[in-house]
């Protein structure tokens, strides 16, 4: 049902950006199901890498042919004074 409604809306726009929660729930699954591309932010840490690996596995099990763009957030310490 979501896919049918989204296809009608998709024809009206060049780009549609869906900002989805980090949880792997029904909303996120529906968003991935209708997506052409997924942008996935990743924190540069061990936990961030492990979480990102789980996201990639979850997305690929739902939709095999999907371009996934991974973005690494570079975190700077606030201690720097210029």
Secondary structure, 3 states (H helix, E strand, C coil): CHHHHHHHHHCCCCCCCCCCCCCCCHHHHHHHHHCCEEEEEEECCHHHHHHHHHHHHHHHHHCCCCEEEEEEECCCCCCCCC
